[in-house]
Amino acid sequence: MRWPLRNQIMLPLIVVAIASVIAVGAINGMLAGRRTALQVERQLRQVVGVLATSSFPLTNTVLRQMRDLSSAEFVLINASLTVSAATLQTTARLPKTEIVSRIQDLRLGPSASIDGQQYFHTAVQLPVGLATSRSGVLHVLFPQDEYRRAWRQAFLPSFIVGALTALVIAAVACGLANRMS
């Protein structure tokens, strides 16, 4: 059985358009994810840098203000392994994680679930200073929902444009195929 000329022209163009949208979407998704992670990590390094180098004591109020700026939750554990300040209500179940000694090495850590909320969890050793309210380990918990929202903002616009372009190519291919046959 022979294929009509219209299908011989239209189907390869549609397949190529769809394949290119899928390929570009996958590449853009990976790049958007990496850009989002780098942006969040840079923002968290800046916030932790301010907390580590400022002269004010790290209290619940200060950490809440930093949470409002960065969307991250903070828990400060002092040298006697007790919570000295926190933005979370429940801090008893913080999972073990590698403690970073330099703020420049801060990265989005492994996934942690606290009170049903998923976070990227990382811990930073604050520089030992004269103020006891400033020393210890600062646990940084960045909500995964916030990360996904930032990723969608970076990924979806270009994916929508690509999908619309594929639809236009399909419509043009159908029109040309119909005219030729």
N, C-alpha and C positions, 0 to 999 in steps of 0.2 A: 504494500500500500504506500502510495506517495504522499508526502506531506505537502500541504498547500504552500505556495511561495510566501504567503504572508507569515506563516508560522516559521518557515526557514529563516526569515529575516528577523522577525520579532523575538523569538525565544532566545537566540544567542545574545542579543543585545540586553534583554532583561536579565538573563543569567549573569552576564558580565557586570551589569549595574548592581545587582544584589550582592554578588561576590565582592565587588569593590567596596560597597557600603559596609559589609560585614568586616572586611579586612581593615579598613580605615577606622571603623568603630572600635575594633579590638585593640589596635595600636593606640588610638586616642584614649581608650579606657585605661590602658596600662600607664601611659604618660600622664594622664590626669591624676591617677592614683599616686604616682611618684611625686608629681608637683604638689599635690595636696599634703602628702606626708612631709615633704621638705618644708613647706610653708608652716605647717603646724609645729614641727620641730623647732624651726627658727623662732617662732613666736614664744614657744615654751622656754627655750634657752634665754630669750630676752627677759621674760618674766622672772625666771629663777635667778638670772643674773642680777636683776634689780633687788630681789629678796635677799640675795647673798651679800650684796655690797652696800645696801642701805644702812643707815644708822638707827632706824627705828626698830623696836622689838617686834618679833613675829608673833602676833596675837591672832585670835580668832577673827577679829574685825579686819585686820590687815590682810589675812589670807582670803577672807570673803570678798574684799575689794579686788584682789588679784584674780579671784575666780570670775568676778563680773567682767573683768577685762579680757580674760583668756579662755573662758568656758571650762577650764580645768578645775578639778578638785585637788585640794592640798591637805596633807597630813604631816605635821612635824613631830618626829619621834626624837626625844632628847637622849642624852648619854645613858640615863638609867632605864632606857627602853620603855618609857611611858609617853603618852601623847601629851605634848605641851600646847599644841594648837591644831585646829582642824576645821575644814569646811563641811565635812561629812558628819552625819549624826552617828553612824555606826562605824567605828574604826577598829574594833576588836579583831575583825577577820581579814586584815590585810595579808594578801599572799606574799610569800617569800619571792624576792626578785633580786637580781644583781644590782649592787649599789655602784653607781657611777661616781668617780672621784673628781672629775672635771666637768664643769658645766658645758663646755664645748662638745663633750662626748654624749650629751643627752639625746636620746632617740625615743621614738614611740616604742614602748616596751611590749611585752606579751599581754595577751588578753587576760583580764581579771573580772570576775563577777562579784559585785558587792551590792547587797540588797536588791537583787534582780536587775541591776543596771550593769551593762558591759562597758569596761574601760580599757584603754591602753595604759599599762602601769609601768612606771619607771621610778627609780629612787636615786636621789643625788645626795652625796655627802657634802654638807655645807662646810665652808672653811671655818676652822676653829678660830674664834675671836675672843675678845674680852667679854662680850655680852653672852651670858649663859642662855638667854632666851633666843639666841640666834644660832646656836650650835646644834648639831644633830644630823639626822637624816630626813630630808624632805621627800615625801612620797608624792609624786605627781600622777594624777589619774585623769586622763583625757577621755571624755565620753565617745564611744564608738558611733553613736547616733550623730553626734556633731561632726565627726570625721566623714561619715557617709553623706551627710547633707552638703558639706564642702566639696566632696568628690562629685556629687550629682551636679552641683552648680558649675563645676569645671567641665564635666563630660557631656551633659545633655544638650546644650545649645548646638555644639558642632555635630552631634549625632543626629539631631532633628533636621538640621540643614542637609546633612548627607542623605538621610532617608527621603526627604522631600525632593532632593535632586534625583535620586533613583526613580521616584515616581514620575517625575517630569521626563526622564529619559525613557521610561517604559511607555508613557503616553505618546511621545514623539515617535518611538519605534513602532507602536501600533498604528499611528497615523500614516507613517511612511509605508509600512507594510500593506495597509489597506489601499493606498493610492497606487502602489506598484502592481498589486494583484487585481 
